[in-house]
Amino acid sequence: MSERLQPGDVAPAFTLPDADGNEVSLSQYRGRKVIVYFYPAALTPGCTKQACDFTDNLDVLAAAGYDVLGISPDKPEKLAKFREKESLKVTLLADPEKTVTESYAAYGEKKNYGKTYLGVIRSTIVVDEEGKVERALYNVRATGHVAKIIKDLGI
């Protein structure tokens, strides 16, 4: 498992398919700030709340120069269903092999109801215009997280 990213680190490069199967690369966003968030599974209550929060605040974030990419281990077909069902406007990317999730240290040990297991750690990484990590937030809560990011970024 990778070390957690720190501000100033170069954000690991990636290219992943979106909900429509189109390749999306982090490098396409050079010159803009990007909020890359990792979530465990599409169509689950917490992940739906978080994706809807990002969608509801997308205009505010975009006006401040931020794009938003949501990454999960789901396949593009499931992401497309998620997007349609919840009317999401956030770009959802599929990482079924979890290679990108692991490179961002967003995969590891979790505890739930006293059991320890490996899974996606709900995380948000803010990448600046040069592709460097501006903020790295791990073990974030699904509810209220977007409002906290907006406040912390001074938007």
Disulfide bonds with the S-S distance in Angstrom:
none
